[in-house]
């Protein structure tokens, strides 16, 4: 019963964080995983690769790899996932901006522990190089984490479509 109450509190906090940050609620696509620690009676520790599409920029997708704990705590959802997350974003089709956006806007967010830690992918525009920049990081409500990863998507022509200008779609 206590676990169910704590899970509800953690879920409510994560939903509030997503609503406050403007992150679009989407489920990442699980691409594949690779076991890193074998456990005889419980699930193994793994590195898992996920894919997400940028909800405001069609033609851009990001893939991130994160460790997931196995064992009893991982099975019960009580293990806190570490902050080591890598990121790669690429142009997958013609770039089309769906809306105006701000520097550092959240593209995707998910919780990384029962209550306090979340992982976020944020987006910005390097106007001088006409390049979208994506950064993934994890944070804690109580204490921040310096671990992060960055990826860049230069806006290039696609087929006969000219390259979009990210400066035209970013507010101040």
N, CA, C and O of each residue as an XYZ file, in Angstrom:
688
protein
N       0.819     -1.185      0.000
C       0.000      0.000      0.000
C       0.869      1.258      0.000
O       0.593      2.212     -0.727
N       1.935      1.251      0.832
C       2.836      2.407      0.880
C       3.489      2.618     -0.482
O       3.603      3.751     -0.948
N       3.924      1.511     -1.132
C       4.554      1.625     -2.443
C       3.583      2.243     -3.454
O       3.973      3.104     -4.243
N       2.317      1.803     -3.432
C       1.324      2.332     -4.353
C       1.122      3.830     -4.119
O       0.984      4.592     -5.076
N       1.104      4.256     -2.858
C       0.959      5.683     -2.543
C       2.155      6.471     -3.042
O       1.989      7.536     -3.636
N       3.366      5.959     -2.807
C       4.579      6.650     -3.258
C       4.634      6.716     -4.774
O       5.043      7.730     -5.339
N       4.223      5.637     -5.440
C       4.221      5.636     -6.896
C       3.252      6.689     -7.418
O       3.565      7.401     -8.373
N       2.079      6.793     -6.800
C       1.107      7.812     -7.194
C       1.659      9.213     -7.012
O       1.442     10.080     -7.858
N       2.376      9.447     -5.910
C       2.994     10.759     -5.663
C       4.058     11.036     -6.718
O       4.128     12.140     -7.259
N       4.895     10.021     -7.014
C       5.945     10.189     -8.025
C       5.362     10.447     -9.402
O       5.861     11.298    -10.138
N       4.308      9.718     -9.756
C       3.672      9.905    -11.053
C       3.041     11.288    -11.145
O       3.152     11.958    -12.171
N       2.379     11.714    -10.073
C       1.770     13.045    -10.068
C       2.835     14.124    -10.212
O       2.634     15.106    -10.926
N       3.976     13.944     -9.533
C       5.069     14.914     -9.643
C       5.641     14.948    -11.050
O       5.933     16.020    -11.581
N       5.802     13.777    -11.654
C       6.341     13.729    -13.019
C       5.375     14.378    -14.002
O       5.804     15.098    -14.904
N       4.067     14.130    -13.837
C       3.081     14.750    -14.714
C       3.063     16.261    -14.537
O       2.930     17.003    -15.510
N       3.197     16.716    -13.292
C       3.248     18.162    -13.039
C       4.481     18.765    -13.676
O       4.412     19.858    -14.239
N       5.621     18.067    -13.598
C       6.859     18.559    -14.210
C       6.691     18.669    -15.720
O       7.103     19.667    -16.312
N       6.095     17.663    -16.351
C       5.883     17.709    -17.798
C       4.938     18.835    -18.181
O       5.174     19.538    -19.163
N       3.866     19.011    -17.412
C       2.909     20.070    -17.720
C       3.553     21.439    -17.564
O       3.308     22.337    -18.370
N       4.377     21.605    -16.532
C       5.012     22.897    -16.289
C       6.068     23.204    -17.343
O       6.272     24.369    -17.684
N       6.736     22.191    -17.859
C       7.825     22.434    -18.801
C       7.354     22.467    -20.247
O       8.125     22.836    -21.133
N       6.117     22.095    -20.505
C       5.597     22.117    -21.866
C       5.987     20.891    -22.676
O       5.778     20.866    -23.889
N       6.549     19.870    -22.030
C       6.948     18.673    -22.753
C       5.718     17.961    -23.291
O       4.711     17.832    -22.594
N       5.802     17.509    -24.509
C       4.706     16.775    -25.108
C       4.750     15.351    -24.569
O       5.806     14.719    -24.548
N       3.607     14.855    -24.139
C       3.544     13.502    -23.601
C       3.621     12.519    -24.759
O       2.692     12.420    -25.559
N       4.714     11.803    -24.845
C       4.853     10.775    -25.855
C       5.661      9.636    -25.267
O       6.532      9.844    -24.423
N       5.368      8.456    -25.712
C       6.119      7.295    -25.276
C       7.277      7.096    -26.242
O       7.075      7.103    -27.457
N       8.482      6.920    -25.724
C       9.600      6.657    -26.630
C       9.483      5.243    -27.208
O       8.900      4.356    -26.584
N      10.037      5.046    -28.395
C      10.076      3.718    -29.000
C      11.300      2.988    -28.470
O      12.419      3.485    -28.590
N      11.099      1.820    -27.888
C      12.217      1.000    -27.411
C      12.792      0.292    -28.631
O      12.108     -0.516    -29.258
N      14.047      0.591    -28.973
C      14.665      0.041    -30.179
C      15.304     -1.318    -29.882
O      14.980     -2.311    -30.534
N      16.208     -1.366    -28.901
C      16.810     -2.623    -28.464
C      17.532     -2.407    -27.143
O      17.708     -1.275    -26.692
N      17.954     -3.527    -26.522
C      18.732     -3.425    -25.284
C      19.867     -4.434    -25.316
O      19.861     -5.387    -26.097
N      20.829     -4.201    -24.456
C      21.979     -5.097    -24.327
C      22.267     -5.281    -22.845
O      22.494     -4.302    -22.133
N      22.262     -6.523    -22.370
C      22.539     -6.797    -20.962
C      23.973     -6.442    -20.628
O      24.891     -6.708    -21.404
N      24.154     -5.838    -19.463
C      25.504     -5.461    -19.016
C      25.904     -6.186    -17.737
O      27.094     -6.371    -17.480
N      24.922     -6.601    -16.926
C      25.183     -7.366    -15.706
C      24.181     -8.512    -15.667
O      22.970     -8.290    -15.663
N      24.694     -9.736    -15.640
C      23.835    -10.911    -15.595
C      23.389    -11.163    -14.161
O      24.201    -11.127    -13.237
N      22.120    -11.413    -13.983
C      21.551    -11.742    -12.672
C      20.796    -13.064    -12.836
O      19.955    -13.182    -13.728
N      21.084    -14.064    -11.985
C      20.524    -15.404    -12.202
C      19.007    -15.528    -12.016
O      18.379    -16.294    -12.746
N      18.394    -14.805    -11.068
C      16.974    -15.011    -10.776
C      16.093    -13.801    -11.061
O      14.868    -13.893    -10.978
N      16.691    -12.695    -11.389
C      15.931    -11.469    -11.650
C      16.419    -10.869    -12.967
O      17.436    -11.313    -13.500
N      15.718     -9.873    -13.500
C      16.165     -9.273    -14.762
C      17.575     -8.691    -14.669
O      17.996     -8.201    -13.621
N      18.290     -8.757    -15.786
C      19.654     -8.230    -15.876
C      19.640     -6.695    -15.891
O      18.624     -6.083    -16.223
N      20.769     -6.081    -15.531
C      20.979     -4.662    -15.794
C      21.205     -4.540    -17.299
O      21.789     -5.433    -17.913
N      20.743     -3.430    -17.901
C      20.814     -3.293    -19.357
C      21.160     -1.873    -19.753
O      20.988     -0.930    -18.980
N      21.651     -1.741    -20.970
C      21.675     -0.470    -21.678
C      20.552     -0.558    -22.702
O      20.480     -1.518    -23.468
N      19.672      0.450    -22.715
C      18.503      0.412    -23.577
C      18.518      1.629    -24.500
O      18.741      2.754    -24.053
N      18.277      1.395    -25.796
C      18.218      2.463    -26.785
C      16.752      2.765    -27.089
O      15.969      1.869    -27.406
N      16.397      4.059    -26.983
C      15.045      4.535    -27.267
C      15.100      5.578    -28.380
O      16.122      6.239    -28.566
N      14.003      5.723    -29.117
C      13.882      6.753    -30.147
C      12.659      7.615    -29.895
O      11.606      7.113    -29.501
N      12.801      8.927    -30.127
C      11.674      9.869    -30.011
C      11.735     10.840    -31.180
O      12.814     11.203    -31.648
N      10.560     11.255    -31.644
C      10.471     12.285    -32.675
C      10.304     13.632    -31.995
O       9.656     13.729    -30.952
N      10.879     14.662    -32.574
C      10.675     16.009    -32.050
C       9.225     16.388    -32.345
O       8.831     16.416    -33.511
N       8.418     16.682    -31.318
C       7.009     16.956    -31.553
C       6.741     18.286    -32.262
O       5.662     18.464    -32.827
N       7.694     19.224    -32.245
C       7.480     20.534    -32.866
C       8.248     20.710    -34.170
O       8.066     21.709    -34.866
N       9.109     19.743    -34.507
C       9.914     19.834    -35.735
C       9.829     18.485    -36.443
O      10.526     17.542    -36.069
N       8.973     18.391    -37.467
C       8.918     17.125    -38.186
C      10.180     16.994    -39.029
O      10.727     17.979    -39.525
N      10.626     15.750    -39.176
C      11.856     15.494    -39.919
C      13.078     15.404    -39.031
O      14.195     15.312    -39.540
N      12.900     15.427    -37.691
C      14.020     15.258    -36.750
C      13.640     14.209    -35.724
O      12.548     14.251    -35.157
N      14.544     13.268    -35.486
C      14.361     12.249    -34.460
C      15.619     12.195    -33.602
O      16.717     12.511    -34.060
N      15.438     11.791    -32.355
C      16.562     11.625    -31.429
C      16.529     10.213    -30.867
O      15.463      9.634    -30.658
N      17.704      9.678    -30.628
C      17.864      8.381    -29.994
C      18.721      8.587    -28.766
O      19.732      9.287    -28.815
N      18.315      7.976    -27.661
C      19.130      8.065    -26.452
C      19.310      6.679    -25.866
O      18.440      5.816    -25.983
N      20.457      6.485    -25.234
C      20.775      5.223    -24.569
C      20.888      5.505    -23.092
O      21.574      6.438    -22.674
N      20.204      4.687    -22.299
C      20.268      4.860    -20.858
C      20.373      3.508    -20.179
O      19.855      2.512    -20.684
N      21.048      3.469    -19.026
C      21.113      2.223    -18.267
C      19.807      1.995    -17.511
O      19.178      2.943    -17.042
N      19.408      0.732    -17.397
C      18.247      0.368    -16.599
C      18.655     -0.739    -15.646
O      19.227     -1.752    -16.048
N      18.354     -0.527    -14.390
C      18.694     -1.487    -13.341
C      17.764     -2.687    -13.388
O      16.562     -2.557    -13.621
N      18.339     -3.844    -13.164
C      17.568     -5.063    -13.019
C      17.470     -5.402    -11.539
O      17.299     -4.518    -10.700
N      17.579     -6.667    -11.232
C      17.534     -7.101     -9.843
C      16.160     -6.916     -9.229
O      15.198     -6.586     -9.922
N      16.075     -7.127     -7.949
C      14.800     -7.024     -7.243
C      14.303     -5.580     -7.236
O      13.129     -5.329     -7.507
N      15.197     -4.623     -6.926
C      14.774     -3.216     -6.891
C      14.311     -2.744     -8.265
O      13.318     -2.024     -8.369
N      15.013     -3.140     -9.309
C      14.609     -2.753    -10.661
C      13.270     -3.358    -11.046
O      12.443     -2.697    -11.674
N      13.056     -4.612    -10.673
C      11.796     -5.285    -10.972
C      10.619     -4.606    -10.282
O       9.537     -4.491    -10.856
N      10.835     -4.156     -9.045
C       9.769     -3.509     -8.281
C       9.631     -2.018     -8.582
O       8.724     -1.362     -8.070
N      10.530     -1.481     -9.411
C      10.478     -0.063     -9.732
C      11.038      0.826     -8.635
O      10.711      2.011     -8.575
N      11.878      0.274     -7.766
C      12.440      1.031     -6.650
C      13.876      1.485     -6.894
O      14.403      2.290     -6.127
N      14.513      0.986     -7.940
C      15.906      1.352     -8.228
C      15.957      2.743     -8.857
O      15.147      3.074     -9.724
N      16.910      3.545     -8.413
C      17.100      4.859     -9.041
C      18.066      4.677    -10.200
O      19.191      4.210    -10.017
N      17.620      5.047    -11.387
C      18.482      4.933    -12.555
C      19.545      6.017    -12.507
O      19.272      7.153    -12.118
N      20.761      5.657    -12.907
C      21.855      6.625    -12.904
C      21.638      7.659    -14.003
O      20.767      7.501    -14.858
N      22.433      8.707    -13.967
C      22.242      9.848    -14.864
C      23.009      9.739    -16.175
O      22.995     10.682    -16.966
N      23.674      8.621    -16.428
C      24.466      8.473    -17.650
C      23.558      8.203    -18.842
O      23.044      7.095    -18.999
N      23.362      9.222    -19.686
C      22.486      9.091    -20.844
C      23.214      9.694    -22.044
O      23.714     10.816    -21.964
N      23.277      8.959    -23.156
C      23.883      9.506    -24.367
C      22.774      9.862    -25.356
O      21.662      9.341    -25.264
N      23.085     10.758    -26.307
C      22.070     11.290    -27.216
C      22.631     11.448    -28.622
O      23.773     11.873    -28.794
N      21.830     11.107    -29.624
C      22.147     11.371    -31.029
C      20.856     11.777    -31.732
O      19.860     11.057    -31.655
N      20.859     12.915    -32.412
C      19.688     13.405    -33.139
C      20.071     13.578    -34.606
O      21.199     13.964    -34.913
N      19.132     13.291    -35.515
C      19.412     13.365    -36.951
C      18.189     13.864    -37.712
O      17.052     13.751    -37.253
N      18.461     14.421    -38.890
C      17.403     14.770    -39.820
C      16.957     13.485    -40.486
O      17.781     12.736    -41.011
N      15.639     13.219    -40.469
C      15.104     11.985    -41.039
C      14.169     12.250    -42.214
O      13.623     11.312    -42.794
N      13.983     13.500    -42.565
C      13.096     13.888    -43.660
C      13.157     15.389    -43.822
O      13.992     16.042    -43.197
N      12.285     15.959    -44.654
C      12.285     17.411    -44.793
C      11.919     18.063    -43.461
O      10.980     17.635    -42.791
N      12.661     19.094    -43.086
C      12.412     19.796    -41.819
C      11.215     20.725    -41.985
O      11.179     21.553    -42.896
N      10.247     20.581    -41.104
C       9.092     21.478    -41.079
C       8.811     21.848    -39.631
O       8.532     20.987    -38.796
N       8.888     23.142    -39.349
C       8.597     23.632    -38.004
C       7.091     23.786    -37.866
O       6.443     24.375    -38.731
N       6.535     23.261    -36.788
C       5.092     23.292    -36.576
C       4.642     24.518    -35.798
O       3.459     24.858    -35.818
N       5.560     25.188    -35.115
C       5.212     26.315    -34.249
C       6.451     27.126    -33.928
O       7.575     26.679    -34.158
N       6.244     28.312    -33.399
C       7.361     29.102    -32.870
C       7.781     28.461    -31.553
O       6.946     27.893    -30.850
N       9.052     28.543    -31.215
C       9.547     27.924    -29.988
C      10.605     28.789    -29.335
O      11.103     29.743    -29.933
N      10.949     28.442    -28.087
C      11.949     29.176    -27.326
C      13.216     28.339    -27.205
O      13.170     27.111    -27.279
N      14.348     29.014    -27.018
C      15.607     28.314    -26.753
C      15.457     27.511    -25.460
O      14.921     28.014    -24.473
N      15.922     26.285    -25.468
C      15.901     25.450    -24.276
C      14.565     24.810    -23.963
O      14.354     24.324    -22.852
N      13.660     24.805    -24.929
C      12.332     24.212    -24.722
C      12.447     22.682    -24.624
O      13.255     22.064    -25.316
N      11.624     22.087    -23.753
C      11.659     20.640    -23.536
C      10.994     19.911    -24.702
O       9.867     20.221    -25.088
N      11.715     18.937    -25.251
C      11.217     18.086    -26.329
C      10.615     16.811    -25.747
O       9.575     16.341    -26.209
N      11.276     16.249    -24.723
C      10.848     14.992    -24.114
C      11.330     14.972    -22.677
O      12.408     15.481    -22.371
N      10.531     14.382    -21.791
C      10.902     14.286    -20.381
C      10.356     12.991    -19.807
O       9.264     12.556    -20.173
N      11.117     12.370    -18.904
C      10.617     11.203    -18.189
C      11.274     11.144    -16.819
O      12.364     11.680    -16.620
N      10.600     10.487    -15.874
C      11.176     10.391    -14.536
C      12.219      9.280    -14.506
O      12.110      8.294    -15.235
N      13.222      9.447    -13.663
C      14.321      8.488    -13.569
C      14.424      7.841    -12.199
O      15.264      6.966    -11.991
N      13.578      8.262    -11.255
C      13.528      7.629     -9.949
C      12.106      7.748     -9.440
O      11.257      8.353    -10.095
N      11.841      7.177     -8.284
C      10.491      7.144     -7.749
C       9.884      8.539     -7.644
O       8.712      8.721     -7.973
N      10.658      9.533     -7.190
C      10.096     10.868     -7.002
C      10.973     11.980     -7.552
O      10.459     12.862     -8.239
N      12.262     11.978     -7.283
C      13.056     13.195     -7.386
C      13.828     13.442     -8.680
O      14.161     14.597     -8.946
N      14.127     12.465     -9.479
C      14.998     12.682    -10.632
C      14.234     12.561    -11.935
O      13.371     11.695    -12.072
N      14.545     13.429    -12.901
C      13.950     13.322    -14.223
C      15.032     13.482    -15.282
O      16.088     14.061    -15.025
N      14.758     12.964    -16.473
C      15.627     13.115    -17.634
C      14.881     13.996    -18.617
O      13.683     13.811    -18.832
N      15.580     14.959    -19.219
C      14.939     15.850    -20.170
C      15.798     16.016    -21.412
O      17.024     16.087    -21.334
N      15.130     16.076    -22.566
C      15.789     16.455    -23.813
C      15.243     17.837    -24.159
O      14.031     18.029    -24.258
N      16.154     18.803    -24.342
C      15.758     20.175    -24.671
C      16.359     20.570    -26.018
O      17.334     19.972    -26.472
N      15.763     21.590    -26.656
C      16.151     21.995    -28.002
C      16.492     23.472    -28.041
O      15.905     24.283    -27.324
N      17.457     23.807    -28.898
C      17.801     25.199    -29.158
C      18.209     25.370    -30.606
O      18.286     24.398    -31.357
N      18.473     26.620    -31.000
C      18.856     26.935    -32.374
C      20.163     27.712    -32.360
O      20.261     28.748    -31.703
N      21.167     27.223    -33.076
C      22.402     27.963    -33.319
C      22.166     28.724    -34.622
O      22.333     28.180    -35.714
N      21.773     29.991    -34.487
C      21.385     30.810    -35.638
C      22.541     30.963    -36.626
O      22.329     30.863    -37.835
N      23.754     31.204    -36.139
C      24.900     31.449    -37.012
C      25.208     30.250    -37.908
O      25.707     30.428    -39.020
N      24.922     29.045    -37.446
C      25.234     27.833    -38.214
C      23.980     27.134    -38.738
O      24.075     26.054    -39.320
N      22.797     27.742    -38.537
C      21.507     27.170    -38.945
C      21.421     25.699    -38.545
O      21.196     24.818    -39.375
N      21.606     25.461    -37.244
C      21.664     24.114    -36.707
C      20.796     24.000    -35.461
O      20.849     24.855    -34.578
N      19.997     22.938    -35.394
C      19.265     22.636    -34.172
C      20.202     21.903    -33.221
O      20.931     20.999    -33.628
N      20.177     22.296    -31.963
C      21.007     21.679    -30.937
C      20.084     21.010    -29.927
O      19.132     21.622    -29.443
N      20.368     19.770    -29.619
C      19.599     19.023    -28.625
C      20.537     18.632    -27.490
O      21.672     18.216    -27.722
N      20.048     18.772    -26.255
C      20.830     18.400    -25.082
C      19.965     17.507    -24.198
O      18.783     17.787    -23.998
N      20.547     16.439    -23.672
C      19.871     15.588    -22.702
C      20.594     15.754    -21.375
O      21.823     15.810    -21.330
N      19.824     15.832    -20.295
C      20.404     15.911    -18.956
C      19.414     15.345    -17.956
O      18.223     15.203    -18.235
N      19.939     15.027    -16.788
C      19.055     14.599    -15.714
C      19.197     15.581    -14.573
O      20.246     16.200    -14.388
N      18.144     15.713    -13.822
C      18.188     16.628    -12.684
C      17.456     16.003    -11.510
O      16.707     15.037    -11.655
N      17.692     16.574    -10.366
C      16.995     16.204     -9.146
C      16.389     17.463     -8.575
O      16.952     18.549     -8.711
N      15.238     17.320     -7.932
C      14.624     18.463     -7.288
C      15.537     18.989     -6.182
O      15.636     20.199     -5.980
N      16.205     18.082     -5.468
C      17.033     18.465     -4.325
C      18.447     18.842     -4.757
O      18.996     19.827     -4.264
N      19.048     18.073     -5.672
C      20.435     18.293     -6.065
C      20.586     18.033     -7.556
O      20.138     16.999     -8.053
N      21.211     18.957     -8.270
C      21.376     18.815     -9.717
C      22.414     17.782    -10.085
O      23.126     17.264     -9.225
N      22.495     17.488    -11.356
C      23.454     16.529    -11.878
C      24.159     17.138    -13.077
O      23.494     17.629    -13.990
N      25.490     17.121    -13.102
C      26.203     17.716    -14.223
C      26.287     16.821    -15.460
O      26.804     17.258    -16.488
N      25.803     15.599    -15.392
C      25.940     14.689    -16.533
C      24.978     15.085    -17.634
O      23.792     15.309    -17.391
N      25.506     15.171    -18.859
C      24.688     15.587    -19.995
C      25.329     15.114    -21.283
O      26.461     14.630    -21.286
N      24.601     15.257    -22.376
C      25.100     14.924    -23.704
C      24.422     15.862    -24.698
O      23.278     16.266    -24.493
N      25.125     16.205    -25.770
C      24.604     17.152    -26.759
C      24.718     16.556    -28.157
O      25.658     15.819    -28.454
N      23.751     16.883    -29.010
C      23.762     16.458    -30.402
C      23.297     17.625    -31.270
O      22.509     18.457    -30.822
N      23.778     17.688    -32.499
C      23.435     18.788    -33.406
C      22.850     18.242    -34.706
O      23.272     17.202    -35.210
N      21.859     18.980    -35.238
C      21.233     18.625    -36.512
C      21.339     19.835    -37.437
O      20.515     20.745    -37.345
N      22.347     19.866    -38.338
C      22.421     20.966    -39.311
C      21.218     20.879    -40.248
O      20.897     19.803    -40.754
N      20.567     21.994    -40.475
C      19.385     21.983    -41.336
C      19.828     22.020    -42.795
O      20.380     23.013    -43.270
N      19.577     20.927    -43.485
C      20.049     20.759    -44.858
C      18.853     20.575    -45.790
O      17.774     20.187    -45.341
N      19.036     20.848    -47.080
C      17.959     20.578    -48.041
C      17.632     19.082    -48.033
O      18.490     18.250    -47.739
N      16.390     18.759    -48.357
C      15.961     17.360    -48.425
C      15.254     17.177    -49.752
O      14.156     17.699    -49.943
N      15.862     16.448    -50.671
C      15.297     16.311    -52.008
C      15.285     17.676    -52.681
O      16.324     18.327    -52.795
N      14.124     18.102    -53.118
C      14.016     19.417    -53.752
C      13.616     20.503    -52.751
O      13.542     21.679    -53.107
N      13.356     20.105    -51.486
C      12.984     21.072    -50.443
C      14.212     21.873    -50.026
O      15.253     21.282    -49.739
N      14.119     23.209    -49.984
C      15.258     23.997    -49.495
C      15.399     23.834    -47.981
O      14.456     23.423    -47.304
N      16.557     24.152    -47.467
C      16.793     24.054    -46.026
C      15.976     25.113    -45.291
O      15.953     26.280    -45.684
N      15.311     24.695    -44.227
C      14.585     25.638    -43.368
C      15.602     26.460    -42.576
O      16.749     26.043    -42.416
N      15.188     27.612    -42.088
C      16.034     28.473    -41.258
C      15.481     28.423    -39.834
O      14.375     28.900    -39.578
N      16.255     27.840    -38.900
C      15.737     27.723    -37.538
C      15.523     29.100    -36.904
O      14.670     29.234    -36.026
N      16.263     30.111    -37.316
C      16.102     31.453    -36.753
C      14.694     32.002    -36.976
O      14.215     32.810    -36.180
N      14.027     31.576    -38.045
C      12.675     32.048    -38.349
C      11.624     31.498    -37.378
O      10.504     32.006    -37.330
N      11.973     30.474    -36.610
C      10.985     29.796    -35.773
C      11.292     29.857    -34.287
O      10.569     29.265    -33.485
N      12.355     30.565    -33.901
C      12.703     30.690    -32.490
C      12.451     32.101    -32.008
O      12.870     33.071    -32.640
N      11.756     32.209    -30.871
C      11.495     33.507    -30.232
C      12.665     33.852    -29.331
O      13.218     32.983    -28.657
N      13.039     35.116    -29.322
C      14.044     35.691    -28.426
C      14.794     34.790    -27.642
O      15.654     35.212    -26.869
